Amino acid sequence: MRYLTLIFTFLLFVSCASIQVYSDFDRSVDFSQFKTFAFFKPQIDQVDISDLDKRRILKAIDKELISKGLSKSETPDILIGFSTKAKEKIYVNTINSFNWGWGWGFNPWLWGPNANTVSTRTEGTLYINIIDGVSKQLIWQGKGRGGIDENMKDRDERISIFVQEIIENYPPTSTQSL
């Protein structure tokens, strides 16, 4: 039973750490033509998160796009916006404590009722939107979903990982699946 609890705890920890990433894009767009970017302030201003988290996301996006060879510009080829969504996930774990003891015979001290434990986790979704600077049309969207907690000590790092894994899919290749 102890090993089962350890395995369950490990799997829960690993699942909290993982980020599911998806992207979609306009296949008629030649992404190799885009060299400069700027942030799309009207969209970012609508996001209902703290200013600290907005700055964390902007800083991470900035870092990732520059690492891909793009540069900031007052007359950008693409505009970058983002939005977020969060929902509370509830997990119920039933622990069956009706067990037989080790060794010979019957151990009455190991019998007991079933017990339920309830835990919650916030699952956050970050959408990164790339908009054509001329037509103002959405041309690429990346989405990352995973566990995030308001009380995380390594919040900067977690947000940076979210952004990094999402932008890893940009620019899209012609063989990239949706």
C-alpha positions, 0 to 999 in steps of 0.5 A: 500500500505504501508503494502504491501511494508513492507511485500515485504521488509521483504520477500526480507530481509528473502530471502537474509538471507536464504542459500540453501544447497545441498550435494552429496556423494559416497554411497560406501564409509564408512565415519566413517573411516575418522578421520584426514584431511588437506586442499588441497592447489592446489584446494584452490589456484585456487579459484579466491577470496580474500585471506581474504575470503579464510582465512575466509572459511578455518577457518570456515571449520577447526572449523566445522570439529574439532567440528565433531571430526576430527583432522588436520594431515600431513598424512590425511585420507581426503583432503578438498578443496573448490571453489566458484561461484558468479552471480549478480541477478537483481530484478525489482519491479513495483509499481502501484500508481493508488490508491483510497484514504481512506474515502469518495470521490475521492482523485486526489492526490493519482493518479500517473504513475507506477514506477519501482525500480531495485535492484541487489544482488550477489548470491554466491555459495560455494562448499566444496569438500572432497577428499579421501586422498589415492585415491584422488577421490572426495567422498563428496561435499556440496554446499551452495547458498545464498546472500552475498555482498562484502560490508557486515559488518558481512562478517566473520559471514556470511561465517561462517554460509555458511560453518556451514550449508554446513558441517552440512550434513557431514558425510552423513547418509545412509538415507540422500537424495541427 
